[in-house]
Amino acid sequence: MLQDKILTLKKEKDVVILAHNYQLPEVQDVADFVGDSLGLSRQAAKTPHKTILFCGVHFMAETAAIICPEKKVLIPDLAAGCSLADSITVEQLKEWKNQHPGAIAVGYVNTSAEVKAELDYCCTSSNAVNVVKAIPQNKDVLFLPDMFLGSYVAKMTGRKNMYIWAGECHVHAGIKSEDIHNLLDSHSNSELLVHPECSCTSQIMYDVAVGDYKNRQVQVMSTEGMMNYAKQSPAKNFVVATETGILYRMQQQNPEKNFIPASRGAVCQYMKMITLEKVYSALVEEKYEVRVPKQTANKARLAIDRMLAIS
């Protein structure tokens, strides 16, 4: 079996396989660690293995290469990109910074290495609120590139001097509040878990505030936050508003519970480009190495280190 060949090869070649929560089930099964962007970055930073095979999209492998310059970082498919990362270029960021001199630039990890090199702080959905809270209140904040996560962070921090880039993840932007309401109507005893990249996040927060959800538990959190919450919650049914790949791990860890996707169409075609065959090929040929120029990596490392230091 291909899975057995991969497991044997990674031991022989001293390779650690990291896989994002949105990866195909069979790819998650061969990984040493499965998690969100922050968790996988931390695993990359402390791995003793000489090679990292990153089963995710390109910016994730770039981040690992920046954190671990002494290691070889591979990705099974170089074309596995990210619509959100593509929504801002380094030239656009430099121009934006020039328009707001003295502002602190906070960028989501879903950005290119070149963009990260222009940031003061990097963040993930797990720690974006705490990153912004760590910045002095008298400093303007430029938050990029996800406008829905940015709006959520602004609401949670109460920050008024925060400028938000108008980017979006095409998958999360497609999850609508009306779809969630319809699902909840037919699953009346379900809790709701929402990723802050979703376009419906602000509407859901408003609905909660005015009492539309009454006694129903609603949580806005990162994918790893969802995983942890689902494990400890006494609830048996959950409507999950994020990319559908996470449902596999949720079901594995909680076989007695039921997880319903808020949108069955919430599938990232870039994440799904990573197949078991491509993982095997990357191991055999050690191809598709991700490298970041030293000068860019050194500048980006500061923002990433700040991200890793804030929980």
Secondary structure, DSSP 4 states (H G I P E B T S, - for coil): -HHHHHHHHHHHTTEEEEEETTS-HHHHHH-SEEE-HHHHHHHHHH---SEEEEES-HHHHHHHHHH-TTSEEE-S-TT---TTGGG--HHHHHHHHHHSTTPEEEEESSS-HHHHTT-SEEE-TTTHHHHHHTS-TTS-EEEESBHHHHHHHHHHHT-SSEEE--B--HHHHT--HHHHHHHHHHSTT-EEEE-TTSTTHHHHHHHHHTTTTTT--EEE--HHHHHHHHHH---SEEEEES-TTHHHHHHHH-TTSEEEES-TT---TTGGG--HHHHHHHHHH---B----HHHHHHHHHHHHHHHH--
